[in-house]
């Protein structure tokens, strides 16, 4: 299988936009505490960079969740399995979910419903990449860094077969033949 990675969003653009989103969050949560939940694995790079840029006057705590809705296939089954749950209660807290990419929205919709059942004061979504052309469920995404086309993207936490997460930019995977991508 032959493919190449083609830059889509530069490292400079990614860093600038994360800073802008962090400023919005800092304004929205000024004088409050904030609990940021990273959706693993892809969201780790984004969450760390985002948290570093939120105003230091805001007490930011972090936690991690891992969920899967894919099973053995490449299309979401719509059934979410929690692989790693939160370490702390979110009851009464202001919560932001930090996600790497939102496409169909199925997994994130299930996660937000689960987290709302745990009674946070507020719950918002912040994503590095939004792919609305693939959305199959309605999602309220308050903070989105970039809207991307319906292409397979890697870098900044996003992977292809566990590779390319460490790219400091967002790239697209271009396959020599369409049937190579499953």
JOBELJO-V387618 format. One record per helix or strand. SS is the DSSP state (2 for helix, 1 for strand). FROM is the first residue (numbers start at 1). TO is the last residue. Records with the same first field share a line. If there is no record, write none. Layout:
BEGIN
SS = FROM-TO + FROM-TO
END
This chain:
BEGIN
1 = 3-9 + 33-40 + 59-68 + 81-84 + 94-102 + 122-130 + 143-147 + 153-155 + 158-158 + 160-160 + 163-163 + 170-175
2 = 11-28 + 43-53 + 106-116 + 132-134 + 178-180
END
